[in-house]
Amino acid sequence: MLRKVARLFTIKTRIEAFLIIYALALGATARGAHYLDQYPGLGGKLLFLATTGAVFLAGAKILDCLKYEAAAREAAKRDEG
């Protein structure tokens, strides 16, 4: 039963990954907007850039992990068959 629940929180397809990355980007831009209000000038702009840059890094890692997991599944299928 616990595996079925855990499977709900697993990213399986690229579409799911892109939806999660989109949600991360929305949150990062909202946080960046707050930083611009709190820290006007260069400091706020740098913090905004950092929040959006983190989304690029996380998105790339998510997509790379999907490719790695697909390759691992393919290798497991070849070993079984």
Protein Blocks (a to p, Z undefined) as FASTA:
>chain_A
ZZmmmmmmpcfbfklmmmmmmmmmmmmmmmmmmmmmmmgcjklmmmmmmmmmmmmmmmmm
mmmmmmmmmmmmmmmmmmmZZ
